[in-house]
């Protein structure tokens, strides 16, 4: 089973990030819809948004309070549905 890991991340203009994953999928993810909302008010100062880091390949982090997981970022970048990344979600439960 493929588990997305972030290999590279770079902040871009207008609250976008460029990401590269361990399957060589790469591209831009727009995070502008989060900016200024709740915890993401931290990004009002754009210099804070630029202080992006990768934690263990499994999340992007900003400060100690903001992190976005690799799975959701991979889905957003590729346009795939969760069932495509996690086949077990397709399986129907059977009850005895």
TIGUGU-732453 format. One record per atom (N, C-alpha, C): residue number from 1; residue in three letters; atom name; y negated, x, z negated. Coordinates in nm, 2 decimals, always signed. Layout:
NUM; ALA; CA; Y; X; Z
...
END
This chain:
1; UNK; N; +0.12; +0.08; +0.00
1; UNK; CA; +0.00; +0.00; +0.00
1; UNK; C; -0.13; +0.09; +0.00
2; UNK; N; -0.22; +0.06; +0.09
2; UNK; CA; -0.34; +0.13; +0.10
2; UNK; C; -0.44; +0.09; -0.02
3; UNK; N; -0.49; +0.20; -0.08
3; UNK; CA; -0.59; +0.17; -0.19
3; UNK; C; -0.72; +0.25; -0.14
4; UNK; N; -0.82; +0.17; -0.11
4; UNK; CA; -0.95; +0.23; -0.07
4; UNK; C; -1.01; +0.33; -0.17
5; UNK; N; -1.04; +0.45; -0.13
5; UNK; CA; -1.11; +0.54; -0.21
5; UNK; C; -1.24; +0.59; -0.13
6; UNK; N; -1.35; +0.60; -0.20
6; UNK; CA; -1.47; +0.64; -0.14
6; UNK; C; -1.47; +0.79; -0.14
7; UNK; N; -1.48; +0.85; -0.02
7; UNK; CA; -1.49; +1.00; -0.01
7; UNK; C; -1.63; +1.05; -0.01
8; UNK; N; -1.72; +0.97; +0.06
8; UNK; CA; -1.86; +1.01; +0.07
8; UNK; C; -1.95; +0.89; +0.06
9; UNK; N; -2.07; +0.91; +0.01
9; UNK; CA; -2.17; +0.80; +0.00
9; UNK; C; -2.31; +0.86; +0.01
10; UNK; N; -2.39; +0.80; +0.09
10; UNK; CA; -2.53; +0.84; +0.11
10; UNK; C; -2.62; +0.72; +0.10
11; UNK; N; -2.73; +0.72; +0.03
11; UNK; CA; -2.82; +0.61; +0.03
11; UNK; C; -2.90; +0.62; +0.16
12; UNK; N; -2.93; +0.50; +0.21
12; UNK; CA; -3.01; +0.48; +0.33
12; UNK; C; -3.13; +0.40; +0.30
13; UNK; N; -3.22; +0.38; +0.40
13; UNK; CA; -3.34; +0.29; +0.38
13; UNK; C; -3.29; +0.15; +0.35
14; UNK; N; -3.38; +0.08; +0.29
14; UNK; CA; -3.37; -0.07; +0.27
14; UNK; C; -3.24; -0.11; +0.19
15; UNK; N; -3.21; -0.03; +0.09
15; UNK; CA; -3.09; -0.06; +0.01
15; UNK; C; -2.96; -0.07; +0.08
16; UNK; N; -2.94; +0.02; +0.17
16; UNK; CA; -2.81; +0.03; +0.24
16; UNK; C; -2.75; +0.16; +0.20
17; UNK; N; -2.62; +0.17; +0.21
17; UNK; CA; -2.55; +0.29; +0.18
17; UNK; C; -2.45; +0.32; +0.30
18; UNK; N; -2.44; +0.45; +0.33
18; UNK; CA; -2.34; +0.49; +0.42
18; UNK; C; -2.22; +0.54; +0.34
19; UNK; N; -2.10; +0.49; +0.38
19; UNK; CA; -1.98; +0.52; +0.31
19; UNK; C; -1.87; +0.57; +0.40
20; UNK; N; -1.79; +0.66; +0.35
20; UNK; CA; -1.67; +0.70; +0.42
20; UNK; C; -1.55; +0.68; +0.32
21; UNK; N; -1.44; +0.62; +0.37
21; UNK; CA; -1.33; +0.59; +0.29
21; UNK; C; -1.21; +0.69; +0.33
22; UNK; N; -1.11; +0.69; +0.25
22; UNK; CA; -0.99; +0.77; +0.27
22; UNK; C; -0.91; +0.74; +0.39
23; UNK; N; -0.93; +0.63; +0.46
23; UNK; CA; -0.86; +0.61; +0.59
23; UNK; C; -0.96; +0.64; +0.71
24; UNK; N; -1.06; +0.71; +0.68
24; UNK; CA; -1.17; +0.75; +0.78
24; UNK; C; -1.25; +0.63; +0.83
25; UNK; N; -1.24; +0.52; +0.77
25; UNK; CA; -1.34; +0.41; +0.79
25; UNK; C; -1.47; +0.45; +0.74
26; UNK; N; -1.58; +0.44; +0.82
26; UNK; CA; -1.71; +0.48; +0.77
26; UNK; C; -1.81; +0.38; +0.83
27; UNK; N; -1.92; +0.37; +0.76
27; UNK; CA; -2.03; +0.29; +0.81
27; UNK; C; -2.13; +0.25; +0.70
28; UNK; N; -2.22; +0.16; +0.74
28; UNK; CA; -2.32; +0.11; +0.65
28; UNK; C; -2.29; -0.02; +0.58
29; UNK; N; -2.32; -0.02; +0.45
29; UNK; CA; -2.31; -0.15; +0.38
29; UNK; C; -2.45; -0.18; +0.32
30; UNK; N; -2.49; -0.30; +0.35
30; UNK; CA; -2.62; -0.35; +0.31
30; UNK; C; -2.61; -0.41; +0.17
31; UNK; N; -2.68; -0.36; +0.07
31; UNK; CA; -2.68; -0.40; -0.07
31; UNK; C; -2.81; -0.47; -0.10
32; UNK; N; -2.90; -0.49; -0.01
32; UNK; CA; -3.03; -0.54; -0.03
32; UNK; C; -3.03; -0.68; -0.10
33; UNK; N; -2.93; -0.76; -0.08
33; UNK; CA; -2.92; -0.89; -0.15
33; UNK; C; -2.91; -0.88; -0.30
34; UNK; N; -2.87; -0.76; -0.35
34; UNK; CA; -2.86; -0.74; -0.49
34; UNK; C; -2.99; -0.69; -0.56
35; UNK; N; -3.07; -0.62; -0.48
35; UNK; CA; -3.19; -0.56; -0.53
35; UNK; C; -3.28; -0.65; -0.61
36; UNK; N; -3.32; -0.61; -0.73
36; UNK; CA; -3.41; -0.69; -0.81
36; UNK; C; -3.35; -0.80; -0.89
37; UNK; N; -3.22; -0.83; -0.87
37; UNK; CA; -3.15; -0.94; -0.94
37; UNK; C; -3.08; -0.88; -1.06
38; UNK; N; -3.10; -0.94; -1.18
38; UNK; CA; -3.03; -0.90; -1.30
38; UNK; C; -3.03; -0.75; -1.33
39; UNK; N; -2.91; -0.70; -1.34
39; UNK; CA; -2.90; -0.56; -1.37
39; UNK; C; -2.95; -0.47; -1.26
40; UNK; N; -2.96; -0.53; -1.14
40; UNK; CA; -3.00; -0.45; -1.02
40; UNK; C; -3.16; -0.44; -1.01
41; UNK; N; -3.22; -0.49; -1.11
41; UNK; CA; -3.37; -0.47; -1.12
41; UNK; C; -3.40; -0.32; -1.14
42; UNK; N; -3.30; -0.25; -1.19
42; UNK; CA; -3.30; -0.10; -1.20
42; UNK; C; -3.34; -0.04; -1.06
43; UNK; N; -3.31; -0.10; -0.95
43; UNK; CA; -3.34; -0.05; -0.82
43; UNK; C; -3.48; -0.08; -0.77
44; UNK; N; -3.56; -0.15; -0.85
44; UNK; CA; -3.70; -0.18; -0.81
44; UNK; C; -3.77; -0.05; -0.78
45; UNK; N; -3.74; +0.05; -0.86
45; UNK; CA; -3.79; +0.18; -0.83
45; UNK; C; -3.68; +0.24; -0.73
46; UNK; N; -3.72; +0.25; -0.61
46; UNK; CA; -3.62; +0.30; -0.50
46; UNK; C; -3.56; +0.43; -0.53
47; UNK; N; -3.63; +0.51; -0.61
47; UNK; CA; -3.57; +0.64; -0.65
47; UNK; C; -3.45; +0.63; -0.73
48; UNK; N; -3.44; +0.52; -0.81
48; UNK; CA; -3.32; +0.49; -0.88
48; UNK; C; -3.20; +0.46; -0.79
49; UNK; N; -3.23; +0.38; -0.69
49; UNK; CA; -3.12; +0.35; -0.59
49; UNK; C; -3.07; +0.47; -0.52
50; UNK; N; -3.15; +0.57; -0.50
50; UNK; CA; -3.11; +0.69; -0.43
50; UNK; C; -3.02; +0.78; -0.52
51; UNK; N; -3.02; +0.75; -0.65
51; UNK; CA; -2.93; +0.83; -0.74
51; UNK; C; -2.79; +0.78; -0.75
52; UNK; N; -2.73; +0.77; -0.63
52; UNK; CA; -2.60; +0.71; -0.62
52; UNK; C; -2.49; +0.82; -0.65
53; UNK; N; -2.38; +0.78; -0.71
53; UNK; CA; -2.27; +0.88; -0.73
53; UNK; C; -2.14; +0.81; -0.71
54; UNK; N; -2.04; +0.88; -0.69
54; UNK; CA; -1.90; +0.83; -0.67
54; UNK; C; -1.82; +0.86; -0.80
55; UNK; N; -1.76; +0.76; -0.85
55; UNK; CA; -1.68; +0.78; -0.98
55; UNK; C; -1.53; +0.77; -0.94
56; UNK; N; -1.46; +0.88; -0.94
56; UNK; CA; -1.32; +0.88; -0.92
56; UNK; C; -1.27; +0.82; -0.78
57; UNK; N; -1.36; +0.81; -0.69
57; UNK; CA; -1.33; +0.75; -0.56
57; UNK; C; -1.32; +0.60; -0.56
58; UNK; N; -1.32; +0.54; -0.68
58; UNK; CA; -1.30; +0.40; -0.69
58; UNK; C; -1.42; +0.32; -0.72
59; UNK; N; -1.54; +0.38; -0.74
59; UNK; CA; -1.66; +0.30; -0.75
59; UNK; C; -1.78; +0.39; -0.72
60; UNK; N; -1.89; +0.31; -0.68
60; UNK; CA; -2.02; +0.37; -0.67
60; UNK; C; -2.09; +0.34; -0.80
61; UNK; N; -2.17; +0.43; -0.85
61; UNK; CA; -2.24; +0.41; -0.97
61; UNK; C; -2.38; +0.45; -0.96
62; UNK; N; -2.46; +0.38; -1.04
62; UNK; CA; -2.60; +0.41; -1.06
62; UNK; C; -2.63; +0.40; -1.21
63; UNK; N; -2.66; +0.50; -1.28
63; UNK; CA; -2.68; +0.50; -1.42
63; UNK; C; -2.55; +0.46; -1.49
64; UNK; N; -2.56; +0.43; -1.62
64; UNK; CA; -2.43; +0.40; -1.69
64; UNK; C; -2.40; +0.25; -1.68
65; UNK; N; -2.49; +0.17; -1.62
65; UNK; CA; -2.48; +0.03; -1.62
65; UNK; C; -2.44; -0.04; -1.49
66; UNK; N; -2.46; +0.03; -1.38
66; UNK; CA; -2.43; -0.03; -1.25
66; UNK; C; -2.32; +0.04; -1.18
67; UNK; N; -2.22; -0.04; -1.14
67; UNK; CA; -2.11; +0.01; -1.06
67; UNK; C; -2.05; -0.09; -0.97
68; UNK; N; -2.02; -0.05; -0.85
68; UNK; CA; -1.96; -0.14; -0.75
68; UNK; C; -1.83; -0.08; -0.71
69; UNK; N; -1.72; -0.17; -0.71
69; UNK; CA; -1.59; -0.11; -0.69
69; UNK; C; -1.56; -0.09; -0.54
70; UNK; N; -1.47; +0.01; -0.51
70; UNK; CA; -1.44; +0.05; -0.38
70; UNK; C; -1.38; -0.06; -0.30
71; UNK; N; -1.30; -0.14; -0.36
71; UNK; CA; -1.23; -0.25; -0.29
71; UNK; C; -1.33; -0.35; -0.22
72; UNK; N; -1.43; -0.39; -0.30
72; UNK; CA; -1.53; -0.49; -0.25
72; UNK; C; -1.62; -0.43; -0.15
73; UNK; N; -1.65; -0.30; -0.16
73; UNK; CA; -1.73; -0.23; -0.06
73; UNK; C; -1.65; -0.21; +0.07
74; UNK; N; -1.53; -0.18; +0.06
74; UNK; CA; -1.44; -0.17; +0.18
74; UNK; C; -1.43; -0.30; +0.25
75; UNK; N; -1.41; -0.41; +0.18
75; UNK; CA; -1.40; -0.54; +0.24
75; UNK; C; -1.53; -0.58; +0.31
76; UNK; N; -1.64; -0.55; +0.24
76; UNK; CA; -1.78; -0.58; +0.30
76; UNK; C; -1.80; -0.49; +0.43
77; UNK; N; -1.76; -0.37; +0.43
77; UNK; CA; -1.78; -0.28; +0.54
77; UNK; C; -1.69; -0.32; +0.66
78; UNK; N; -1.56; -0.35; +0.63
78; UNK; CA; -1.47; -0.38; +0.74
78; UNK; C; -1.47; -0.53; +0.78
79; UNK; N; -1.52; -0.62; +0.70
79; UNK; CA; -1.51; -0.76; +0.73
79; UNK; C; -1.37; -0.82; +0.71
80; UNK; N; -1.29; -0.74; +0.65
80; UNK; CA; -1.15; -0.79; +0.62
80; UNK; C; -1.15; -0.89; +0.50
81; UNK; N; -1.05; -0.97; +0.50
81; UNK; CA; -1.03; -1.07; +0.39
81; UNK; C; -0.95; -1.00; +0.28
82; UNK; N; -0.96; -1.04; +0.15
82; UNK; CA; -0.88; -0.98; +0.05
82; UNK; C; -0.73; -0.98; +0.07
83; UNK; N; -0.68; -1.09; +0.14
83; UNK; CA; -0.54; -1.10; +0.17
83; UNK; C; -0.49; -0.99; +0.27
84; UNK; N; -0.58; -0.94; +0.35
84; UNK; CA; -0.55; -0.83; +0.44
84; UNK; C; -0.53; -0.70; +0.37
85; UNK; N; -0.61; -0.68; +0.27
85; UNK; CA; -0.61; -0.56; +0.19
85; UNK; C; -0.50; -0.56; +0.08
86; UNK; N; -0.48; -0.68; +0.03
86; UNK; CA; -0.38; -0.70; -0.08
86; UNK; C; -0.28; -0.81; -0.03
87; UNK; N; -0.17; -0.77; +0.04
87; UNK; CA; -0.08; -0.86; +0.09
87; UNK; C; -0.01; -0.96; -0.01
88; UNK; N; -0.01; -0.91; -0.14
88; UNK; CA; +0.05; -1.00; -0.24
88; UNK; C; -0.03; -1.13; -0.26
89; UNK; N; -0.15; -1.13; -0.22
89; UNK; CA; -0.23; -1.25; -0.23
89; UNK; C; -0.19; -1.36; -0.14
90; UNK; N; -0.12; -1.32; -0.03
90; UNK; CA; -0.06; -1.42; +0.07
90; UNK; C; +0.06; -1.49; +0.02
91; UNK; N; +0.13; -1.42; -0.07
91; UNK; CA; +0.26; -1.48; -0.11
91; UNK; C; +0.24; -1.60; -0.20
92; UNK; N; +0.32; -1.70; -0.17
92; UNK; CA; +0.31; -1.82; -0.25
92; UNK; C; +0.40; -1.81; -0.37
93; UNK; N; +0.35; -1.85; -0.49
93; UNK; CA; +0.43; -1.85; -0.61
93; UNK; C; +0.54; -1.95; -0.60
94; UNK; N; +0.65; -1.91; -0.66
94; UNK; CA; +0.76; -2.01; -0.67
94; UNK; C; +0.79; -2.02; -0.82
95; UNK; N; +0.81; -2.14; -0.86
95; UNK; CA; +0.84; -2.17; -1.00
95; UNK; C; +0.98; -2.23; -1.01
96; UNK; N; +1.05; -2.20; -1.11
96; UNK; CA; +1.18; -2.25; -1.14
96; UNK; C; +1.17; -2.38; -1.21
END
